[in-house]
Amino acid sequence: MVAAGIWRDYAMDFARDAASFCAFRRAAERPQARIEKRPALRGKQGMWTLFGEVGQMLKRGHDLSNVLSPLERKLLKIVED
């Protein structure tokens, strides 16, 4: 999405208990989306979590492709003839 021009910048953070990927519309803002992997939650709700711009949890699951589905919908555009 950076190459498509939707996001301007991104950051990755690797902590002891979690890894996160943040995507920014502009470099001086809060992240538009944050994807977090917490292996400790693997047996519970799933280790992948998608957070929105203000920190709300948008989706959680065991499979990364299912968790990323709300972001992929933003790439789809309706084209009329």
Backbone torsions as a table, in degrees:
resi	resn	phi	psi	omega
1	MET	NA	-22.4	174.3
2	VAL	-66.6	-44.7	179.4
3	ALA	-64.8	-30.7	178.6
4	ALA	-78.0	-11.1	178.9
5	GLY	88.6	5.7	179.7
6	ILE	-76.4	-42.5	176.5
7	TRP	-108.2	145.5	179.0
8	ARG	-94.6	-31.3	-174.2
9	ASP	-151.9	162.1	176.1
10	TYR	-146.6	161.8	179.3
11	ALA	-144.1	148.2	176.4
12	MET	-122.5	141.0	-179.9
13	ASP	-133.2	130.4	-179.4
14	PHE	-119.4	106.0	177.6
15	ALA	-101.9	178.0	-178.1
16	ARG	-66.1	-38.2	-175.3
17	ASP	-107.6	-6.7	-176.9
18	ALA	-155.8	156.7	171.9
19	ALA	-125.1	140.4	-178.8
20	SER	-136.7	151.3	176.9
21	PHE	-124.3	123.1	-179.7
22	CYS	-115.6	136.7	178.5
23	ALA	-116.9	132.6	-175.3
24	PHE	-116.4	139.5	171.0
25	ARG	-73.8	-42.5	174.6
26	ARG	-132.5	152.0	-173.5
27	ALA	-66.8	-24.0	-175.0
28	ALA	-97.1	16.9	-177.3
29	GLU	-113.0	177.8	168.5
30	ARG	-72.1	156.7	178.9
31	PRO	-66.3	139.7	177.0
32	GLN	-70.9	-34.4	178.2
33	ALA	-146.0	145.4	176.2
34	ARG	-133.3	125.9	178.2
35	ILE	-109.6	127.5	-175.1
36	GLU	-124.9	139.3	176.5
37	LYS	-118.5	118.3	176.7
38	ARG	-121.9	99.6	-177.8
39	PRO	-60.0	-23.4	179.1
40	ALA	-65.0	-24.0	-179.5
41	LEU	-92.7	8.5	-176.6
42	ARG	-56.0	-40.7	-178.4
43	GLY	-85.9	-8.9	-176.5
44	LYS	-101.1	-103.2	-175.8
45	GLN	-89.3	-7.8	-175.8
46	GLY	115.3	146.2	-174.3
47	MET	-86.7	-11.1	179.4
48	TRP	-99.6	135.1	178.6
49	THR	-137.9	136.8	175.4
50	LEU	-109.9	124.0	178.5
51	PHE	-110.1	146.3	177.6
52	GLY	-85.6	-170.9	-173.8
53	GLU	-65.5	-36.7	-178.5
54	VAL	-97.8	10.7	175.6
55	GLY	97.7	1.5	179.4
56	GLN	-73.4	144.0	178.8
57	MET	-80.2	117.3	-178.5
58	LEU	-89.3	-40.9	-178.1
59	LYS	-158.6	146.2	178.0
60	ARG	-137.7	144.0	179.4
61	GLY	-174.6	-179.9	-179.1
62	HIS	-89.6	-21.5	-175.5
63	ASP	-114.1	126.8	-176.4
64	LEU	-63.5	-38.4	-178.0
65	SER	-63.4	-36.1	177.1
66	ASN	-70.3	-35.9	-179.8
67	VAL	-69.5	-33.0	-178.7
68	LEU	-82.7	-4.3	-176.3
69	SER	-57.1	-38.0	176.7
70	PRO	-63.0	-31.9	177.9
71	LEU	-73.2	-36.8	-179.2
72	GLU	-68.6	-29.6	177.3
73	ARG	-63.6	-28.9	179.0
74	LYS	-68.8	-24.1	178.7
75	LEU	-77.6	-24.5	-178.2
76	LEU	-75.6	132.2	178.3
77	LYS	-127.8	141.6	177.6
78	ILE	-81.3	127.2	-179.8
79	VAL	-114.7	126.0	178.7
80	GLU	-106.8	147.9	178.4
81	ASP	-82.0	NA	NA
